[in-house]
Amino acid sequence: MPDPKPSAPREADLYPAVKAHLESQGYEVKGEVGAADVVAVREAEPPVVVELKRGFSLALFHQAVARQAVTDLVYVAVPRPGQASLKRNLGLARRLGLGVMTVRAQDGRVEVLCDPGPFTPRKSPKKTARLLREFERLRGDPNAGGATRHGIVTGYRQDALACARFLAVHGASKAARVAEWTEVPKARQIMADNHYGWFLRRDRGIYDLSAAGRKGLGDWGED
């Protein structure tokens, strides 16, 4: 029979591995010092504090941030998690100026994934431009106070609604006429893509409103 999968380490199981790792760096290490799980001291350097938990949690980050009142060198240590969880929480730790250690269950190997230090987020001009385009595209403030009755209203949905309203009044129409009267330059593409199932293509460049489109107007018409 294959060996059983090792269970996730408890907090107490993490301590020997973390202590051994720090001692290998020349620190004197003691556990449960005041409110801190682990404190390591090396000559006249600032102390290192490590908070141990069985997994990432808001409580762990709260504890670690509180320890920054006594030293800038604060780490969190957890059993090695899945990659998705690790990526999200590693990013959060960096933003909080915390270091991260993981402990491998099968052999207690400690890996330091980031050290404490100041963090400056990288800005994305493309994402900023995309955000501003969506801001300009929205008519009014349709999402004030959170989600609307049926969900968040996007600029794309507002454009689709404008096309649907026109067709509800005028019937099957050329896409160019819809674009001109609704002031939606991408009306043809929106009706052709038919993301919400609201439109019917009657002929080349001519579109009509579907039954789903009439329902959509009823659901979204007042948002």
C-alpha positions as CSV (number, residue, x, y, z in Angstrom):
1,M,0.0,0.0,0.0
2,P,1.2,3.5,-0.7
3,D,2.2,5.7,2.3
4,P,-0.7,7.7,3.6
5,K,-0.7,11.4,2.7
6,P,0.8,13.4,5.6
7,S,-1.7,15.5,7.5
8,A,-1.3,19.3,7.5
9,P,1.0,20.4,10.3
10,R,-0.4,22.0,13.4
11,E,1.0,25.4,14.7
12,A,3.1,23.5,17.2
13,D,4.5,21.3,14.4
14,L,5.7,24.4,12.6
15,Y,7.8,25.7,15.4
16,P,10.7,23.2,15.3
17,A,11.2,23.8,11.6
18,V,11.0,27.6,11.8
19,K,13.3,27.6,14.8
20,A,15.9,25.3,13.0
21,H,15.8,27.6,10.0
22,L,16.4,30.7,12.0
23,E,19.1,29.1,14.1
24,S,20.9,28.2,10.8
25,Q,21.0,31.9,10.1
26,G,22.8,32.6,13.4
27,Y,19.8,33.6,15.5
28,E,18.9,32.6,19.1
29,V,15.3,31.6,19.0
30,K,12.6,31.3,21.6
31,G,8.9,30.5,21.4
32,E,5.8,32.2,22.9
33,V,7.6,35.4,24.0
34,G,5.0,37.9,25.1
35,A,2.3,38.0,22.4
36,A,4.6,36.7,19.7
37,D,4.7,33.1,18.6
38,V,8.4,33.1,17.7
39,V,11.2,35.7,18.5
40,A,14.7,35.5,17.1
41,V,17.6,37.7,18.1
42,R,21.0,38.0,16.5
43,E,23.6,40.2,18.2
44,A,22.5,43.9,18.2
45,E,20.2,43.6,15.2
46,P,16.4,44.3,15.4
47,P,14.5,41.2,16.5
48,V,12.7,38.9,14.1
49,V,9.1,37.9,14.9
50,V,7.3,35.0,13.3
51,E,3.5,34.4,13.6
52,L,2.5,30.7,13.1
53,K,-0.8,29.5,11.8
54,R,-2.2,26.4,10.1
55,G,-3.2,28.5,7.1
56,F,-3.5,32.0,5.8
57,S,-6.3,34.0,7.5
58,L,-7.3,37.5,8.3
59,A,-6.5,36.8,12.0
60,L,-3.0,35.9,11.0
61,F,-2.4,39.1,9.1
62,H,-4.0,41.1,12.0
63,Q,-1.5,39.5,14.5
64,A,1.4,40.1,12.2
65,V,0.6,43.7,11.6
66,A,0.3,44.2,15.3
67,R,3.8,42.9,15.8
68,Q,5.1,45.6,13.5
69,A,4.8,47.9,16.5
70,V,7.9,46.3,18.0
71,T,10.0,45.4,14.9
72,D,9.9,45.8,11.1
73,L,11.1,42.2,10.7
74,V,7.8,40.3,10.9
75,Y,7.1,37.1,9.1
76,V,4.0,34.8,8.9
77,A,4.7,31.0,8.6
78,V,2.1,28.5,7.4
79,P,2.1,25.0,5.9
80,R,2.8,25.2,2.1
81,P,-0.7,25.9,0.6
82,G,-2.0,25.5,-2.9
83,Q,-0.6,27.7,-5.6
84,A,-3.7,29.9,-6.0
85,S,-4.0,30.6,-2.3
86,L,-0.2,31.2,-2.0
87,K,-0.2,33.8,-4.8
88,R,-3.1,35.8,-3.4
89,N,-1.8,35.8,0.1
90,L,1.8,36.5,-0.9
91,G,0.7,39.6,-2.7
92,L,-1.3,40.7,0.4
93,A,1.7,40.1,2.7
94,R,4.0,42.1,0.5
95,R,1.5,45.0,0.5
96,L,1.5,44.9,4.3
97,G,5.3,44.8,4.5
98,L,5.4,41.3,5.9
99,G,7.6,38.4,5.2
100,V,6.3,34.9,4.3
101,M,7.6,31.5,5.2
102,T,6.1,28.1,4.3
103,V,6.8,24.8,5.9
104,R,6.5,21.6,3.8
105,A,4.5,18.9,5.5
106,Q,6.5,15.9,4.5
107,D,10.0,17.0,5.6
108,G,9.6,20.3,7.5
109,R,11.5,22.2,4.9
110,V,11.2,26.0,5.3
111,E,11.1,28.2,2.3
112,V,11.2,32.0,2.6
113,L,9.1,33.4,-0.2
114,C,9.5,37.1,0.6
115,D,11.2,39.2,3.3
116,P,9.6,42.1,5.1
117,G,10.0,45.5,3.5
118,P,8.3,48.5,2.0
119,F,6.0,47.8,-1.0
120,T,5.3,50.0,-4.0
121,P,2.6,48.6,-6.2
122,R,3.3,48.7,-9.9
123,K,0.8,50.7,-11.9
124,S,-0.6,49.5,-15.1
125,P,-1.3,52.3,-17.6
126,K,-3.4,49.9,-19.7
127,K,-5.6,49.1,-16.8
128,T,-6.0,52.7,-15.8
129,A,-6.9,53.6,-19.4
130,R,-9.5,50.8,-19.5
131,L,-11.0,51.9,-16.2
132,L,-11.3,55.5,-17.5
133,R,-12.9,54.3,-20.7
134,E,-15.5,52.4,-18.8
135,F,-16.1,55.4,-16.6
136,E,-16.7,57.6,-19.6
137,R,-18.9,55.0,-21.3
138,L,-21.4,54.8,-18.4
139,R,-24.4,57.0,-18.8
140,G,-25.1,58.6,-15.4
141,D,-24.5,56.6,-12.2
142,P,-26.6,53.4,-12.7
143,N,-24.9,51.4,-10.0
144,A,-25.1,53.9,-7.1
145,G,-25.4,52.0,-3.8
146,G,-24.2,48.7,-5.2
147,A,-25.6,46.2,-7.6
148,T,-28.9,47.0,-9.3
149,R,-32.0,44.8,-9.2
150,H,-30.5,42.3,-11.8
151,G,-26.8,43.0,-11.4
152,I,-24.2,45.5,-12.2
153,V,-24.9,47.8,-15.2
154,T,-21.9,48.2,-17.5
155,G,-21.3,50.6,-20.4
156,Y,-21.7,47.7,-22.8
157,R,-25.1,46.8,-21.3
158,Q,-26.2,50.4,-21.5
159,D,-25.3,50.5,-25.2
160,A,-27.1,47.2,-25.8
161,L,-30.2,48.5,-24.0
162,A,-30.1,51.7,-26.2
163,C,-30.2,49.5,-29.3
164,A,-32.9,47.3,-27.9
165,R,-35.1,50.3,-27.1
166,F,-34.7,51.7,-30.6
167,L,-35.7,48.3,-32.1
168,A,-38.7,48.0,-29.7
169,V,-40.1,51.3,-31.1
170,H,-39.0,51.1,-34.8
171,G,-38.9,47.4,-35.5
172,A,-36.3,45.7,-37.6
173,S,-33.8,48.3,-38.7
174,K,-30.4,48.8,-40.4
175,A,-27.5,48.7,-38.0
176,A,-26.3,52.0,-39.4
177,R,-29.6,53.7,-38.5
178,V,-29.5,52.2,-35.0
179,A,-26.0,53.5,-34.5
180,E,-26.9,57.0,-35.7
181,W,-30.1,57.4,-33.6
182,T,-28.8,55.8,-30.4
183,E,-25.4,57.4,-30.6
184,V,-23.8,54.0,-30.1
185,P,-21.0,53.8,-32.6
186,K,-20.5,50.0,-32.1
187,A,-24.2,49.2,-32.4
188,R,-23.6,46.8,-35.4
189,Q,-21.0,44.8,-33.5
190,I,-23.1,44.7,-30.3
191,M,-26.2,43.4,-32.2
192,A,-24.1,40.9,-34.2
193,D,-22.3,39.6,-31.2
194,N,-25.7,39.3,-29.4
195,H,-24.1,38.6,-26.1
196,Y,-27.4,38.8,-24.2
197,G,-29.5,37.1,-26.8
198,W,-31.6,40.2,-27.3
199,F,-31.2,40.6,-31.1
200,L,-32.2,38.8,-34.3
201,R,-30.5,39.2,-37.6
202,R,-33.3,39.5,-40.2
203,D,-31.0,40.2,-43.2
204,R,-27.6,41.5,-44.0
205,G,-27.1,44.5,-41.7
206,I,-30.7,44.4,-40.5
207,Y,-31.6,43.5,-36.9
208,D,-34.7,43.1,-34.8
209,L,-35.5,42.6,-31.2
210,S,-35.9,39.0,-29.9
211,A,-38.3,37.8,-27.2
212,A,-35.4,37.8,-24.8
213,G,-34.7,41.4,-25.7
214,R,-38.2,42.4,-24.8
215,K,-37.8,40.7,-21.5
216,G,-34.4,42.4,-21.0
217,L,-36.0,45.8,-21.5
218,G,-38.5,44.9,-18.9
219,D,-35.8,43.7,-16.5
220,W,-33.4,46.5,-17.1
221,G,-35.4,49.3,-18.5
222,E,-35.6,51.4,-15.4
223,D,-32.0,50.8,-14.1
